[in-house]
Amino acid sequence: MEQIRRILIVGGGSAGWMAAALLAKLFQGLYQITLIESEEIGTIGVGEATIPAIKKYNDLLGLDENDFLRRTQGTFKLGIQFVDWLRQGSSYIHGFGVIGQDLGWLRCHQYWLKMHGLGRASDFAAYSINTAAALEDKFRRADPKMAESPIGHIANAFHFDASLYAKFLRGFAEERGVIRREGKVVDVALRTDGFVESVTMADGEALEADLFVDCSGFRGLLIEQAMATGYEEWTQWLPCDRAIAVPCARSAAFTPYTRATARSAGWQWRIPLQHRTGNGHVYSSRYVDDAEAERVLLADLDGEQLAEPNRIRFVTGKRRRTWNRNCVAIGLAAGFLEPLESTSLHLIQSAIIRMVRLLPDARFDPATIAEFNRQTDFEYERVRDFIILHYKATERSDTPFWRYCRDMEVPDTLRRKIDLFAANGRIFREDEELFAEESWIQVLLGQGVIPRGYDPLVDIKSEAQIGQYLGNIERVIRKCVDLMPTHADYVARTCPA
């Protein structure tokens, strides 16, 4: 069996250097890994907010977490707050990790549904340590020795500067033998069978490889411009097509969560880092012009504007095949889903790990490629559905944008989930889809999908027993949160940049 020997990564940024770092770490010199990057070509810099799965990637690299946070101006993240999504004036948090504690066969929310219907339940946020702590700007890491306490089940992700993360990973990769080639790719040569043979640099040098990894961003230099793979648009469900990003000075509101605030034709993000706050406005150009979108963003900054706005145009969707022959597209070259649930870096990470698990020999067996594409399609489609849910399940009708979102048809895969939950609060995670049942439960309830009933097994317990069960969860979480330090104090003590 002839093995591949040379891997060429086209493009740097988060996608390119995440791929280079993990390949170099895992394969320890088995392959010659080269990364092409041009200082003249800027990067989008997506992914300043993450989900807990990023910890798996960092662990695979063997990174020291505090050192990583210091180098990237990082902070901790317990979840995402959604403001004005259900209706103007509404707010809820999608917190990571567990909700309460299961009782017998059932999840905590089933008992909450019964008591909520009787008017005898607290706000749902009181039953998750992540959400309860986030609302008070408290944080501490989980303690694995306290498995019987909510402290043992805190789940966190991070906020960090994506450009500093890429720089950090570049140093990591180059220390392990990755060769960085400065310059622009001006041509891509294909073999007669459609495989990529080489790329030609602006200085005339042709670089050959066995496996090509396209991290060239939206243009898809190899996967689309050279190989014409095709793109599947999802704009009928996700109509936002532009974004404006701008940093501002760090404010006193040093929150351990990302904030997503619904606007008249899209939404605005707020991501607190140690040295600044990241802000952006994702919007639909059909419903608001660029000047007004920028005005809305700049009028709602926490502090002094630190740079000129970065304007981004995109089309939501994905390549019809993210692995085509001997080319694998990763990051924006593979597809784009707006960062409403902070999935940008995760989709990069999962693609790299999937590529490692299915790394081919020199024959590039079609079955291997087909399995990679099947898993990628499934992941993108389920993340897509979760994001669409935030737009579809709304009571807003104050603007044409929100009326469109409220009334639009949605994919059958999402329709089934909404209908099942609306009937009796049941939700099931399918295969290895990214978002767990707890995530769906919080967003469905937060977006106003209150089930008409609950699981009949709930009635095995008396109302008194259920009240005691829910009250105990709430009291224990309250005590834990009271003892936690503030997020700002925790960062200053453990990982100051």
N, C-alpha and C positions, 0 to 999 in steps of 0.2 A: 504494500500500500504506500503510495507516494504522498508524503505530507506536504502541506504548504510551508513555505519558508519565509516569504516576505509579505508583510502587511503594510499598506500605505494608507494613512489617514489624511483626508483632504479637508482641511479646515481646523481651526483651533477652538477657542472659546470653551464654554462649559462642556459641550458634547465631545469635542475632539480630545481635550485633555483628560476628561473622565474616562474615555475609552483607552487612551494611551496609558494612563496610570494603572488601570486595572489589568490590562493585558500584560504590562511589564511586570507587575507584582505577581500575577498568577503563573506566568509562563517562564519567568526567570531566565531570559536569554534564549529560549527555544526558537523564537522568531526574531527576524530583523524588523523592527518597527520604526517607521519613519512618519513624521507628521509635517505636513506642509501648512504654513501659516504666513499671512502677509500683514505686516504692520499697517499697510495702507487701507486694509479692509477692516472696518469696525465690526464689533459683535453686538448682537441685540442685548445681551446681558440679562436674559430672562432667568427666573428661578431664584429670586432672593428669598422667597418663602418656600418652605418644604413641608413634607409630611413625614411621619416617623420612619418610613422605610429607608430614608437617607442614612440612618444609623447603620443599617446592614451594609451599605456600600462602604461607608467609612471604616467599619469593622473589618471588611475584607481587605482593605488597604493596611489595616493595623494602625490607624491614626490615633493619637492621643486626643481625646475630645476637647479638653481645655486648651491645648495648644492650637488645635484647628480653629476654635472659636476666637482665640486671641488674634490669629493671623488673618481672619476674615471679618473682623469687627462684629462677630456673631452674637446673637441673643437666643433665648429659648422661646419656644412656641408651644402652647397647649391646645390651640384650636384656631378657628376662624369665626369672627363675629360678623353677622349679616344684619345690616341696618337698612330699614325701609324696603325690604324685599317683599314681604307679605302685603304690607300696606305702609303708607307713610306714618312714621312714628313707631313702627314695630322694630323689634330687635331680638335676636337669639344667637346662641353660640353653638357651632358644630365643634364639640370637644373630642379630642382623641381619646382612645382607651375605653375602658369598660364603663357601663352605666349601672350604678348600684351593685346589686348582688343577685344572682339568680335565686329563685325560691322553687325548689322541686324541679319540675319539668320546664318551667316558664321563665322568660326574661322579666326583668323588673318592670319594663314599660307596660306589660299586660295588666299588672296589678294597679299601676298608676292610672291606666285608662278607666278602670272601673271607678276609682275614687275621684278622679277628675270629673267624671260624669255626674258624680254625687256632690260636686263642689267641695270636696274634702281633701284635695291634694295640693301641695305646694307647686310652684313653678318647676317644670321638668329639670331645669338647670341645677336644682338643689340635690339631685341624685347622682351627679357625676363629679368626682373630685376635680377633674380637669376644668369643667365649666365653672364650678363654684370658686376655684382658686383664680381662674382667669378674670372673673368679674371683680376681684379685689386686688388685681395686679400682684398676686402672690405666686411664688414658685419654689420648688425644690425637686431634685431628681428622685426617681423611684428608689426605694430601698428594698432590694431583693430579700433581705432578711425579715421583712415585715409583710409576708405573703397574706397574713390574716387581716391586715389593715389596708384601707384605701391608699396609704402611702406606698405600699408595695406595688400598686397598679397605676401609678402616674405614667402617662405616655406623652413623650414630647418629641417635637421636631425642632427645627432651627430657622432663624432668619440670619442671612449673612450676605455680604457683598459678593455677587456672582463673579465679578471681574477679579477680585482678590482670591476667590476659590480657584478659578482657572489658573491664576499665577502660582498659587500654592501647589496645585496638582502638576503644573508644568515642571517645577523644580523636583517634585517627587518622581515624575516619569523620567526626566533626563538623568537623574542620579542612578536610575536602573536601566540605562542603556538606550532609551528612546532618542532618536536623532530628529532634531527640529530643522526643517529646511525653510528658510525665509524666501518668500517670493509669491508671485501670482501664477496660477494655472491658466494658460491661454488656449490649450487644445486638449482634447481627450481622444485617443485612438482606440477604436474597437476592432476586434478580430472578426473574421468572416462569420463566426458563430454568434456574434453579438456580445461576447465577453469583453471586458475592458482589458486592453493590452498595456497601455501606458498613458501617462499624462505629460504634457510638454509645458515647461516653465517659460516665463517671459524671456529668460536669457538663452533659450534654445535647448536646454538639457531635457531629455526625455527620461522619466522615472517609471520603471516597470515594477510590477508586484504580482503576487498570486491572488491576494484578497485586497479589495479596495473598500474603505469605509468612508462614506460620503457624509461629512459633517460641515458642508458648505452653506448651511442655512437655507432660507426660503428658496433660493435659486435652484438648489438641487443640481449642482454642476455636473455630476456624473449620472445620478439616478434618473434625472429628468431631461436636462439639456442634451446630454449625450445619448442616453438609452431610451428616452421617450416612454417612460414607464406608465404615465397617466396619473391623474389625481381625482379622488372622490370628494366632492364638496358636500359640506353639511350646513351650508348657510341658510337653508330653509328652516332649520331648528335653532341655529346659533347665528343670528343676524349681525352681531357685532363684527366689524371688519377693520377697525382702526384702534390705535392706542397712542397715548401721549404719556411719557414718563419723565419725571423730574424729581431730583432730590431736594430736600430742605433741611434746615438745621434741626438737630434733635430737640424734641420738646420734653417737658416734664412728664408727659404721659407715656411712660416707658412700659408699654403693655406687653405681656407675654402671649400675645395673639395677633394675628393679622386681622385687619378690619376691611370689609368689603361693603361699601355704601351704595345702594342703588341710586342712580340718577335718572333723568328724564328719558335718556336714550342709551342707557348702558349702566356702568358702575365704576366706582373709584376705589383704588386700593391704598392702604396705608400699612407700611412695613417698618417697624422700629429697629434700627441697628444701633451699635454703640456710638458711632461717629456722626450719624445722620438718620433721617427718616426717608424711606423710599415711598414715592407717591406715583400714581398713574390713573389715567381715565381710559377705560375700554368702552368703545361706543360704536353705534351704527351710523355710517355716513348717510344712510337713507333718511334718517330722522333728525340729525343735528349736523351742522356744518363744522368744519375744523376750528374755525375761530371761536365759536361759541363753546365747543368742547374744551378748548384750551382755557377760555375764560373761567369756566366752571371749575376746572382743576386748580388753577392758580389762585382762585378766590378762597380755596378751602385748604390751604397749607398750614401746618402747625407752626412753622417758623420761616426764617429767611430763605428764599429761593437760592440754591447753590450752583445751579447750572442752567444752560439753555435747555428747553424741552427736547426730548428725543421722540421723533414721530415715526410710528411704525404702521405699515399696512399689511394686512394678512387675509388669508382665506381659510376659514376653519375646514378641516378635513384631513385626509391622509393619502399617501401614495397608494395606488392600487396594489402594488407589491413593494414592501419596504426592503426586501431582499430580492434582487434581480440578478440572476447568473452569479457573477463573482463580485457583486457590489452590494453592500449593506448600507442603507441610509439610517442615520441616527440623529435625533434632535429635530430641528426645524426642517431639515432636508427630508425627514420621514413624514412629517405632518405637523398640524398645529391645532391645539385646543386651548382656548383662552385660559389664563391662569387663575380662574375663580376659586378652584380648590387646590391650588399650589401643586399641580401635577407635572409641571414642565420638566424639572430635574428628575422626577421619578420616571417619566417615560424614557428619558435618556438612560438612566441607570438600569431599568428593566430590559431595555433593548441590548445593552452591553452584556448583561448577565445571560440573557437568552442567546446571544451570539456565542458567548463562551461555552454554554452548555451544548450548543449545536455546531460548534466549530468544525468545519468540514475538512476532508482531505482534498487533494488536488483534483479529484474527480467531480467535486461539487454535486453530489447526488441530489436529484430533484426532490426526493422524499424529504430530505433534511431541510431544504429551502422551503418546501411547502409547509412543513410543520412550523418553522419560524414565522412564516406569514400568517398561518392560521392563528397562532397564539397572539401575534401582534394585532391582528384584526379584532379578535375578541377583546383584548385589553382596551384598545382605543374605543371600540363601540360602547363598552360598559362605562368607561370614564365619560364619554360623550353623553350617555343617558343621564348620568348623575348630575352633570353640569346643566343639561336641559331642564331637569327637574326644578332648579332654582327659578328659571324663567317661567315655566309653564304653570306651576302651582302658586299663583299669585292672585290677590284680590284687586290689584291695582288696575285702574282704567283711566288714569288721569292724563295719559299721553298716548299718541298713536302707537308708539313703540311697545308700551306695556299692553295695550289692547291686542296688538298682533301676537305677542308672546302668550297671553292668556288664552287666546282663541285658536292657536295653531294646533294642527295635528302633530303627534309625536310618534317616534318609532314604536313598533309593537312591543319590543322588549321592555321599554319603559312603561308603556300603557298597562301591561300586565302587572308590573310591580306596584304601580299606583293603585290600580283597581283592587288588588289583593289586600294591600295595606288598608285601604279605605273601608273594606268590608269588616275586618276583624283584627287589624293590627299585626298581621303576620307578614314577615319578610324573610327571604331566604337568600343566602349568598350562593351564587352559581359558580361552580368550578373554582378557579383561583382569581375571580374578579377582584379588582383592587380594593374597593370600598366594602368594609365589613357591615354587618347588619346594624351595628350601633350607629354608624355614619348615616345610613339610610333612615333609621328611626328618627334621629335628631333633625335631619333636614326636612323630612316629610312632616313631622309635627311643627317644626318651626315655620314651614311654608303653609301651614293651615290645613294640612290633610289630617283631620281628626277622625279616626275610625268610627264607624257607626256602631260597632260592637267590640267585644274582646273574646279571647279564648275561653271556652266554657270551663276549662280546668280551673280558672280563677275562682269560680264559685265553690270550690272545695273548701276554701278558706273563708272564715267569717269576716265581716267588715271590720270587726275589732282586731282580728289577727292581721289583716292586711294593713290596717292603720298602724298597728304596732310595728310591723315589718318595715313599712315605708318611713315611719317616724324614726326608727333606729338608724336606718341608712342616712337619713338627713342629719341626725344629731352627731353621728360619728364623723361624717364628712365635715360638718361645721367645726368640730373640735380640731380635726387635722388642719384645716385651712387656717384656723386661728393661730396655730403654732408655726406656720410656715413663714419664712422671711419674704420681704418684697422681692419682686423680680430684679429691680435695680440693685438692691443690696446683695442678692445672690450672685449676680454677674460680677459686681465689683469685688466680691470676695473670692470667686473661683476662677474667673477667666477674663480679667480686664485687658483690653487691647493696649 
